[in-house]
Every structure is written in structure tokens, then in C-alpha cells.
Amino acid sequence: MKKLEKYLALDYGASKIGLALADSEVRIAFAYSTLDNDRHFMEVLGKIIELEEIDKIIMGTLGMAGAKQKKSFEAEEIGEKIKKELEIDIVYQEEMFSTKMAQSNLKEKGMKKIKQWDNQEAAKIILQSWLDKKHR
């Protein structure tokens, strides 16, 4: 029997980082939390990885036909730092327009204070895209 794997997606932002969870059995992403991008981020992320027994991180990165943007470089730098410091596999998933899609999804649900939820909703979109691609 195949081991159940647990995944954590990160939607990297300069001030906030959205998180979403999924596993290899159900393969449905769920919004999890939003963390401040501050000096405590790695410590808090490490605790979440341990608590939720995460096997792999899916990190959103921008990619426009090979063109890299500043946010992509920052996300990949953070991804490599997480990989090294927290000793966990990192996979990068293109996240073009995930925040706009997240805001649209939240508006459709009738949510208020969308900015409070859009990072974790974007992480959910990133993770679901990766799951769908992986299990085609």
C-alpha cells in the first residue's frame, strides 16, 4: 500500500504568505492559514510542517514564457532556504494570476474582507493546480 503523502502549498508575498493543505489520497486542496512574512516565518512554518506531518511543499512561482519576475526569484530563494533549513522537498508550481482568481472565488462566495483571505485561497489554487497536473 502506498504511503499517504501530505502537501503544503505556499503563496509567497512580501508581507503575507498563504498556506493550503492536501494529501495524496483525497487530492483536494484546502485553504489553511496566512502567515506574516517576518523573522518568525521559518520557525512557525517548521512547527506547521511537524504538526501536519508534511512530506512536500508546493511553492508558487511566476513564469511568463520563461520570463522571470522579481517575485519569482524571491519565492525560489525562500523555497531553497526552506528546503535547506527545514530539510523538506520543494516543488515549484506556476501561479500566474492565482491572487486574482482567489479574489474572484472569494467574491463569488460572498466573503467580506477579501484581503484577509486571498493569500490562503491563492495557495489553495496553486496546490490544486499542482495536484491536477500530477494526477492526470
C-alpha positions as CSV (number, residue, x, y, z in Angstrom):
1,M,0.0,0.0,0.0
2,K,1.3,3.4,-1.0
3,K,2.1,5.8,1.9
4,L,-0.2,8.8,2.3
5,E,1.7,11.9,1.4
6,K,0.8,15.3,2.8
7,Y,1.4,18.5,0.9
8,L,1.6,22.2,1.9
9,A,1.4,25.0,-0.7
10,L,2.8,28.4,-0.2
11,D,1.7,31.6,-1.9
12,Y,4.7,33.8,-1.3
13,G,4.2,37.5,-0.8
14,A,6.4,40.3,0.5
15,S,4.3,40.8,3.7
16,K,2.0,37.7,3.8
17,I,2.4,34.0,2.8
18,G,-0.7,32.0,2.2
19,L,-0.8,28.3,3.1
20,A,-3.0,25.4,1.8
21,L,-3.1,21.7,2.6
22,A,-3.9,18.5,0.7
23,D,-3.0,14.8,0.7
24,S,-2.2,12.2,-1.9
25,E,-5.4,10.3,-1.2
26,V,-8.2,12.9,-1.3
27,R,-6.3,15.2,-3.7
28,I,-8.4,18.3,-2.9
29,A,-6.6,21.4,-1.7
30,F,-7.9,23.3,1.4
31,A,-7.0,26.8,2.5
32,Y,-5.1,26.6,5.7
33,S,-3.7,29.8,7.0
34,T,-1.9,33.1,6.3
35,L,1.5,33.8,7.9
36,D,3.3,37.1,8.3
37,N,6.5,37.2,6.2
38,D,8.6,38.2,9.1
39,R,11.6,36.9,11.2
40,H,9.4,34.3,12.8
41,F,8.2,32.8,9.5
42,M,10.6,29.9,9.3
43,E,10.0,28.9,12.9
44,V,6.3,28.9,12.5
45,L,6.5,27.1,9.2
46,G,8.7,24.4,10.8
47,K,6.1,23.9,13.5
48,I,3.3,23.6,10.9
49,I,5.3,21.1,8.9
50,E,5.8,19.0,12.0
51,L,2.3,19.3,13.3
52,E,0.6,18.4,9.9
53,E,3.3,15.8,9.0
54,I,4.1,17.5,5.7
55,D,6.1,15.5,3.1
56,K,6.4,18.1,0.4
57,I,6.0,21.8,-0.1
58,I,4.5,23.2,-3.3
59,M,5.7,26.8,-3.8
60,G,4.0,29.1,-6.2
61,T,6.3,30.9,-8.7
62,L,5.5,33.2,-11.6
63,G,6.6,32.3,-15.1
64,M,5.7,34.2,-18.2
65,A,7.0,32.2,-21.1
66,G,10.4,31.8,-19.4
67,A,10.5,35.4,-18.2
68,K,11.3,35.6,-14.5
69,Q,10.0,38.4,-12.3
70,K,11.4,39.7,-9.0
71,K,8.7,37.8,-7.0
72,S,9.7,34.5,-8.7
73,F,13.3,35.0,-7.7
74,E,12.3,35.8,-4.1
75,A,9.9,32.8,-3.9
76,E,12.6,30.5,-5.2
77,E,15.2,31.9,-2.8
78,I,12.8,31.3,0.1
79,G,12.0,27.9,-1.3
80,E,15.7,26.9,-1.3
81,K,16.1,28.3,2.2
82,I,13.1,26.3,3.4
83,K,14.5,23.2,1.7
84,K,17.9,23.6,3.4
85,E,16.8,24.7,6.9
86,L,13.7,22.6,7.3
87,E,15.0,19.6,5.2
88,I,11.9,19.2,3.1
89,D,11.3,18.6,-0.6
90,I,10.2,21.7,-2.5
91,V,8.4,21.7,-5.9
92,Y,7.6,24.9,-7.8
93,Q,4.3,25.4,-9.5
94,E,3.4,28.3,-11.8
95,E,0.9,30.6,-10.2
96,M,0.0,33.0,-12.9
97,F,-3.0,35.1,-11.8
98,S,-3.6,33.0,-8.7
99,T,-4.3,36.0,-6.5
100,K,-6.8,37.4,-9.0
101,M,-8.5,34.1,-9.2
102,A,-8.6,33.8,-5.4
103,Q,-10.2,37.2,-5.0
104,S,-12.8,36.3,-7.7
105,N,-13.5,33.0,-5.9
106,L,-13.9,34.7,-2.6
107,K,-16.3,37.4,-4.0
108,E,-18.4,34.6,-5.6
109,K,-18.7,33.0,-2.1
110,G,-19.9,36.4,-0.7
111,M,-16.9,36.7,1.5
112,K,-16.1,40.1,3.2
113,K,-12.6,41.4,3.9
114,I,-11.2,39.5,0.9
115,K,-7.6,40.8,1.5
116,Q,-7.7,38.8,4.8
117,W,-8.3,35.5,2.9
118,D,-6.8,35.9,-0.6
119,N,-3.3,34.6,0.2
120,Q,-4.5,31.3,1.5
121,E,-7.1,31.0,-1.3
122,A,-4.3,31.6,-3.8
123,A,-2.2,28.9,-2.1
124,K,-5.2,26.6,-2.5
125,I,-5.4,27.3,-6.2
126,I,-1.7,26.7,-6.6
127,L,-1.9,23.4,-4.8
128,Q,-5.0,22.2,-6.7
129,S,-3.3,23.1,-10.0
130,W,-0.3,21.0,-9.0
131,L,-2.4,18.1,-7.8
132,D,-4.5,18.1,-11.0
133,K,-1.3,18.2,-13.2
134,K,0.4,15.5,-11.1
135,H,-2.6,13.1,-11.3
136,R,-3.6,13.5,-14.9
